[in-house]
Amino acid sequence: MTALTPASATHTSAHGNGVAGPGGRVFNFSAGPSVLPDEVIRQIQEDVWNYKGSGVGILEHSHRGKVYEACLADAEAAVRKVGTVPAGYKVLFLTGGATGQSHLVPANLVPKGGHADFLVTGYWSEKNFEDGKFYGPMHAAANTADRKHALIPGDDEIRYSSGPAYVHMTSNNTIYGTQWHRTPRVPAGVPLVCDASSDIYSRPIDVSQYGLIYAGAQKNLGTTGATVVIVREDLVERGSKDIPRMQQLRTFAKESSMPNTPPHFAIYTVGLVANWILAQGGLAVLAQRNADKAKVLYDAIDRHSGFYQGHARREDRSLMNVTFRCRTAELDEKFCKEATAAGLDTLKGHRSVGGMRASIYNAFPRAGCVALAQFMDEFARRNG
């Protein structure tokens, strides 16, 4: 895979004021699929036509051929290197997204008559909890719904059950704009399972604290179609054998993620993005960059605290999804309309929360955050 050089500090295809620039590119605040690094997009353009001088485009290569086998191995190696994934863990590439894992995880890890504990902190963890009930009487060890999912519970607020098969958490809540900034304490010997779809590899992570981590790739690790699963080998072997073969994690572990035709373009893209992260300097560099980008927007919200209101409690604010609203729904609608016209795209909040949501994943440029903050200042001045 071609080495990817660090990106420049500015968005190369949009003017500083956010108006669409050459090629019609705008600042894309989409919650997902999200922004890809410019270098990755250019590499994809080249490889779609002729991958590594093979004379065949990446979309056309057989997944059983040596060229693609090397591509898959490179993607796995890059994912391992970025996250310093220790020995004793498998890195798998599956399909079905995080929603699929909300079924595969309990199907594999909850024994007959067993249960799991869930930390319910937002829309997606609510769905995980409800989906889990298909496999047993699941327990909500914490649930922040009564506080509009505006915060992350403290360890003293969590009430675990006796003998759960695992504890499930969602590390970042895209809709409500909250994020775990610590790893929750769990009962000794109980695996921690994490849906990290919207913040995987946005900051350093100690993989050894988790039994299983899964993430849809389309926010921080690539494009749609691939689900990255990092799982302890003992959990793979412990998994149920009383479910269909293609639902068993061991099937994918034994066959190098290829018991059938894999989402090979999506996996290739994960490899490109993981190598791009390494080229930036790794997760510590990205963590600082992401914190700086988020601060630009949160400072704008706090500067106009009488006009804008953030949804998340300050100490639990997400570095990936900045959620806020104006004083009225009418102003929210006006804000989104005028922002779109200014080249600040896809800022409308989720229907369950309303307001605005700026998703600023790894590849999103700081210049876009500055442009949005300037727009926020001007909008508040004109409408305050």
C-alpha positions as CSV (number, residue, x, y, z in Angstrom):
1,M,0.0,0.0,0.0
2,T,1.4,3.4,-0.9
3,A,2.7,5.5,2.0
4,L,0.4,8.4,2.8
5,T,1.9,11.7,3.7
6,P,0.5,14.0,6.4
7,A,-2.3,16.3,5.4
8,S,-1.9,20.1,5.3
9,A,-3.5,22.1,8.1
10,T,-6.1,23.5,5.7
11,H,-8.9,22.0,3.6
12,T,-7.4,22.1,0.1
13,S,-10.7,22.3,-1.8
14,A,-12.8,24.9,0.0
15,H,-12.3,28.6,0.7
16,G,-11.6,29.8,4.2
17,N,-15.1,31.3,4.4
18,G,-16.7,27.9,3.9
19,V,-18.0,28.7,0.4
20,A,-17.6,25.8,-2.0
21,G,-14.2,25.9,-3.8
22,P,-12.6,24.1,-6.7
23,G,-14.4,20.9,-7.6
24,G,-17.5,22.0,-5.6
25,R,-16.1,20.6,-2.3
26,V,-17.7,21.9,0.9
27,F,-17.0,21.3,4.6
28,N,-18.9,18.1,5.3
29,F,-20.1,17.8,8.9
30,S,-22.0,14.5,8.2
31,A,-22.3,12.1,11.1
32,G,-21.5,9.3,8.7
33,P,-20.5,8.3,6.2
34,S,-18.0,11.0,6.9
35,V,-15.0,12.8,5.6
36,L,-12.1,10.8,4.2
37,P,-8.5,12.2,4.1
38,D,-7.7,14.0,0.9
39,E,-4.6,11.7,0.4
40,V,-6.8,8.6,0.8
41,I,-9.3,9.8,-1.8
42,R,-6.5,10.5,-4.3
43,Q,-5.0,7.1,-3.6
44,I,-8.4,5.4,-4.2
45,Q,-8.7,7.3,-7.5
46,E,-5.4,5.8,-8.6
47,D,-6.1,2.3,-7.3
48,V,-9.5,1.9,-8.8
49,W,-7.9,2.1,-12.2
50,N,-4.7,0.1,-11.6
51,Y,-3.9,-1.3,-8.1
52,K,-0.1,-1.4,-7.4
53,G,0.7,-1.8,-11.1
54,S,-1.2,-5.1,-11.3
55,G,-3.1,-3.9,-14.4
56,V,-6.4,-4.6,-12.5
57,G,-8.3,-2.1,-10.4
58,I,-8.9,-2.8,-6.7
59,L,-12.6,-3.2,-7.2
60,E,-11.9,-6.0,-9.7
61,H,-9.4,-8.1,-7.9
62,S,-10.4,-11.6,-6.8
63,H,-10.5,-11.8,-3.0
64,R,-8.7,-15.2,-3.3
65,G,-5.8,-13.8,-5.4
66,K,-2.4,-13.1,-3.9
67,V,-2.7,-9.4,-4.6
68,Y,-5.8,-9.0,-2.5
69,E,-4.6,-11.4,0.2
70,A,-1.6,-9.0,0.6
71,C,-4.0,-6.0,0.7
72,L,-6.0,-7.7,3.5
73,A,-2.9,-8.6,5.5
74,D,-1.7,-5.0,5.2
75,A,-5.0,-3.7,6.4
76,E,-5.0,-6.0,9.5
77,A,-1.3,-5.1,10.2
78,A,-2.1,-1.4,10.0
79,V,-5.1,-1.7,12.3
80,R,-3.0,-3.6,14.8
81,K,-0.1,-1.1,14.7
82,V,-2.3,1.9,15.1
83,G,-4.0,0.5,18.2
84,T,-1.0,-1.4,19.5
85,V,-3.3,-4.4,19.6
86,P,-1.6,-7.0,21.9
87,A,-1.0,-10.6,21.2
88,G,-4.0,-12.8,22.1
89,Y,-6.5,-10.6,20.1
90,K,-7.9,-11.2,16.7
91,V,-8.6,-8.4,14.2
92,L,-11.6,-9.3,12.1
93,F,-13.4,-7.6,9.2
94,L,-17.1,-8.3,9.1
95,T,-20.2,-6.9,7.5
96,G,-23.5,-5.7,9.0
97,G,-22.2,-2.6,10.7
98,A,-22.4,-2.0,14.5
99,T,-26.1,-2.9,14.3
100,G,-25.2,-6.4,13.2
101,Q,-22.8,-6.7,16.1
102,S,-25.7,-5.8,18.5
103,H,-26.9,-9.3,17.6
104,L,-23.7,-11.2,16.9
105,V,-22.1,-10.3,20.3
106,P,-24.9,-11.6,22.5
107,A,-25.5,-14.6,20.2
108,N,-21.8,-15.5,20.6
109,L,-21.1,-14.5,24.2
110,V,-24.4,-14.9,26.2
111,P,-24.7,-18.6,27.3
112,K,-28.1,-20.2,27.6
113,G,-29.8,-18.9,30.7
114,G,-27.3,-16.1,30.9
115,H,-27.4,-12.3,30.6
116,A,-25.3,-9.2,30.0
117,D,-25.1,-5.8,31.5
118,F,-25.5,-2.6,29.5
119,L,-24.5,1.0,30.1
120,V,-27.3,2.9,28.3
121,T,-26.1,6.4,27.5
122,G,-27.8,7.2,24.1
123,Y,-29.7,6.1,21.1
124,W,-27.4,3.4,19.9
125,S,-26.8,1.8,23.3
126,E,-30.5,1.8,23.8
127,K,-30.8,-0.3,20.6
128,N,-28.0,-2.6,21.8
129,F,-29.9,-3.2,25.0
130,E,-33.2,-3.9,23.3
131,D,-31.6,-6.1,20.7
132,G,-29.8,-8.0,23.4
133,K,-33.1,-9.0,25.0
134,F,-33.7,-11.4,22.2
135,Y,-31.0,-13.6,23.7
136,G,-31.8,-13.3,27.4
137,P,-33.0,-11.0,30.2
138,M,-30.5,-8.2,29.8
139,H,-29.8,-5.7,32.6
140,A,-29.3,-1.9,32.4
141,A,-26.5,-1.2,34.9
142,A,-26.9,2.5,34.1
143,N,-29.4,4.5,32.0
144,T,-29.2,8.2,31.5
145,A,-32.5,8.5,29.5
146,D,-34.1,10.3,32.4
147,R,-31.5,13.1,32.0
148,K,-31.9,13.3,28.2
149,H,-28.6,11.4,27.7
150,A,-26.8,14.6,28.3
151,L,-24.1,13.0,30.5
152,I,-21.9,10.0,31.1
153,P,-22.7,8.2,34.4
154,G,-20.0,8.0,37.1
155,D,-18.8,4.7,38.4
156,D,-20.7,5.3,41.6
157,E,-23.9,5.5,39.6
158,I,-23.5,2.1,37.9
159,R,-25.2,-0.9,39.4
160,Y,-24.0,-4.2,38.0
161,S,-25.9,-7.4,38.2
162,S,-24.5,-10.7,39.5
163,G,-22.6,-12.7,36.9
164,P,-23.1,-10.9,33.6
165,A,-21.5,-12.5,30.5
166,Y,-20.1,-9.1,29.7
167,V,-20.6,-5.4,30.1
168,H,-21.5,-3.4,27.0
169,M,-20.8,0.3,26.5
170,T,-21.0,2.8,23.6
171,S,-17.9,5.0,23.9
172,N,-19.2,8.0,21.9
173,N,-22.8,9.0,21.4
174,T,-23.2,10.6,18.0
175,I,-26.7,11.9,18.5
176,Y,-26.4,13.4,22.0
177,G,-22.8,14.5,21.7
178,T,-21.4,12.8,24.8
179,Q,-18.3,10.7,25.1
180,W,-16.7,8.4,27.7
181,H,-13.4,10.1,28.8
182,R,-12.5,7.1,31.0
183,T,-12.9,3.4,30.9
184,P,-15.7,2.3,33.3
185,R,-14.8,0.0,36.1
186,V,-16.4,-3.4,35.6
187,P,-16.6,-6.5,37.9
188,A,-13.4,-8.6,38.0
189,G,-13.2,-11.1,35.3
190,V,-16.1,-9.7,33.3
191,P,-15.2,-8.7,29.7
192,L,-15.9,-5.2,28.6
193,V,-17.5,-4.9,25.1
194,C,-17.4,-1.5,23.4
195,D,-19.2,-0.2,20.4
196,A,-16.6,2.3,19.3
197,S,-18.1,3.1,15.9
198,S,-17.9,6.9,16.1
199,D,-14.6,7.4,18.0
200,I,-12.4,4.4,17.3
201,Y,-8.8,5.4,16.8
202,S,-9.5,9.1,17.5
203,R,-7.3,8.9,20.6
204,P,-5.0,6.4,22.3
205,I,-6.7,3.2,23.6
206,D,-5.6,0.4,25.9
207,V,-7.1,-2.5,24.0
208,S,-6.2,-4.9,26.9
209,Q,-8.9,-3.3,29.0
210,Y,-11.6,-4.7,26.6
211,G,-12.7,-8.2,25.7
212,L,-14.2,-7.0,22.4
213,I,-14.3,-3.7,20.5
214,Y,-16.3,-3.3,17.3
215,A,-16.8,-0.4,15.0
216,G,-18.5,0.4,11.7
217,A,-15.6,1.8,9.6
218,Q,-17.5,4.7,8.0
219,K,-16.7,7.5,10.5
220,N,-13.0,7.3,11.5
221,L,-11.6,4.2,9.7
222,G,-12.8,4.3,6.1
223,T,-16.1,3.9,4.2
224,T,-19.3,1.9,4.5
225,G,-19.3,-1.8,4.2
226,A,-16.7,-3.0,6.7
227,T,-17.0,-3.6,10.4
228,V,-13.8,-3.9,12.4
229,V,-13.8,-6.3,15.3
230,I,-11.0,-6.6,17.8
231,V,-11.7,-9.5,20.1
232,R,-9.8,-11.6,22.7
233,E,-9.0,-15.1,21.4
234,D,-10.5,-16.8,24.4
235,L,-13.8,-15.1,23.8
236,V,-13.8,-16.3,20.2
237,E,-13.3,-19.9,21.5
238,R,-15.9,-19.5,24.2
239,G,-18.5,-18.4,21.7
240,S,-21.6,-20.4,21.1
241,K,-21.6,-23.2,18.7
242,D,-25.4,-23.5,18.7
243,I,-25.9,-20.6,16.2
244,P,-25.4,-20.6,12.4
245,R,-21.8,-20.9,11.2
246,M,-21.8,-17.5,9.6
247,Q,-22.8,-15.9,12.9
248,Q,-20.0,-17.4,14.8
249,L,-16.9,-15.3,15.4
250,R,-14.7,-18.4,15.2
251,T,-15.7,-18.9,11.6
252,F,-14.2,-15.5,10.6
253,A,-11.2,-15.9,13.0
254,K,-10.3,-19.3,11.5
255,E,-10.7,-18.2,7.9
256,S,-8.9,-14.8,8.1
257,S,-12.2,-12.8,7.7
258,M,-12.9,-14.6,4.4
259,P,-15.4,-17.5,4.9
260,N,-17.2,-15.9,2.0
261,T,-16.5,-12.9,-0.3
262,P,-15.6,-10.1,2.1
263,P,-16.3,-6.4,1.5
264,H,-13.0,-6.1,-0.1
265,F,-13.1,-2.5,-1.2
266,A,-14.2,-1.3,2.3
267,I,-11.4,-3.3,3.9
268,Y,-8.9,-1.9,1.5
269,T,-10.0,1.6,2.5
270,V,-9.6,0.8,6.2
271,G,-6.0,-0.1,5.4
272,L,-5.5,3.2,3.6
273,V,-7.0,5.2,6.5
274,A,-5.0,3.2,9.2
275,N,-1.8,3.9,7.3
276,W,-2.8,7.5,7.0
277,I,-3.2,7.7,10.8
278,L,0.3,6.3,11.2
279,A,1.6,8.9,8.8
280,Q,0.1,11.6,10.9
281,G,2.1,10.4,13.9
282,G,-0.4,8.0,15.5
283,L,-3.2,8.3,17.9
284,A,-1.5,10.8,20.4
285,V,-1.2,13.3,17.5
286,L,-4.8,12.8,16.4
287,A,-6.1,13.1,19.9
288,Q,-4.5,16.5,20.3
289,R,-5.7,17.6,16.9
290,N,-9.2,16.4,17.6
291,A,-9.3,18.1,21.0
292,D,-8.1,21.4,19.4
293,K,-10.8,21.2,16.7
294,A,-13.6,20.5,19.2
295,K,-12.4,23.4,21.4
296,V,-12.8,25.8,18.5
297,L,-16.5,25.0,18.4
298,Y,-17.2,24.6,22.1
299,D,-15.6,28.0,22.6
300,A,-18.0,29.5,20.1
301,I,-21.0,27.9,21.9
302,D,-19.7,29.2,25.3
303,R,-19.0,32.7,23.9
304,H,-22.7,33.0,23.1
305,S,-24.1,31.1,26.0
306,G,-27.3,33.2,25.9
307,F,-27.9,32.4,22.3
308,Y,-26.5,28.8,21.8
309,Q,-27.0,26.0,24.2
310,G,-25.0,22.8,24.1
311,H,-26.7,19.5,24.8
312,A,-24.0,17.6,26.7
313,R,-22.7,18.3,30.2
314,R,-19.3,20.1,29.8
315,E,-17.1,17.4,31.2
316,D,-18.8,14.8,29.0
317,R,-18.7,16.7,25.7
318,S,-17.8,14.6,22.7
319,L,-14.7,15.4,20.6
320,M,-16.3,13.9,17.6
321,N,-19.9,15.2,17.6
322,V,-20.6,18.7,18.8
323,T,-24.3,19.2,19.5
324,F,-26.0,22.5,20.2
325,R,-29.2,24.5,19.5
326,C,-30.3,28.1,19.2
327,R,-33.0,29.7,21.4
328,T,-35.8,28.6,19.2
329,A,-36.5,25.9,16.6
330,E,-37.1,28.6,14.0
331,L,-33.6,29.9,14.5
332,D,-32.2,26.4,14.3
333,E,-33.9,26.0,10.9
334,K,-32.6,29.3,9.7
335,F,-29.1,28.5,11.0
336,C,-28.9,25.2,9.0
337,K,-30.3,26.8,5.9
338,E,-27.8,29.7,5.9
339,A,-24.9,27.4,6.9
340,T,-25.6,25.1,4.0
341,A,-25.6,28.1,1.6
342,A,-22.2,29.1,3.1
343,G,-20.7,25.7,2.3
344,L,-21.1,24.3,5.9
345,D,-22.9,21.1,5.0
346,T,-25.0,18.5,6.9
347,L,-25.3,20.4,10.3
348,K,-29.0,19.5,11.1
349,G,-29.2,17.6,14.3
350,H,-30.9,14.2,14.7
351,R,-34.6,14.3,14.9
352,S,-34.7,12.9,18.4
353,V,-32.6,15.9,19.7
354,G,-33.1,18.7,17.2
355,G,-30.8,21.6,16.9
356,M,-27.4,21.2,15.2
357,R,-24.7,18.6,15.1
358,A,-21.2,19.1,13.8
359,S,-19.4,15.8,13.3
360,I,-15.7,16.4,13.2
361,Y,-14.0,13.0,12.9
362,N,-10.3,12.4,12.4
363,A,-10.1,13.5,8.8
364,F,-12.2,16.6,9.2
365,P,-10.0,19.7,8.7
366,R,-9.5,22.3,11.4
367,A,-10.2,25.0,8.9
368,G,-13.8,23.7,8.7
369,C,-14.2,24.2,12.5
370,V,-12.8,27.7,12.2
371,A,-15.2,28.5,9.4
372,L,-18.2,27.2,11.4
373,A,-17.1,29.1,14.5
374,Q,-16.9,32.3,12.5
375,F,-20.4,31.6,11.1
376,M,-21.7,31.0,14.6
377,D,-20.3,34.3,15.8
378,E,-21.9,36.2,12.9
379,F,-25.2,34.4,13.1
380,A,-25.5,35.2,16.8
381,R,-24.6,38.8,16.2
382,R,-27.3,39.1,13.5
383,N,-30.0,37.2,15.3
384,G,-29.3,37.8,19.0
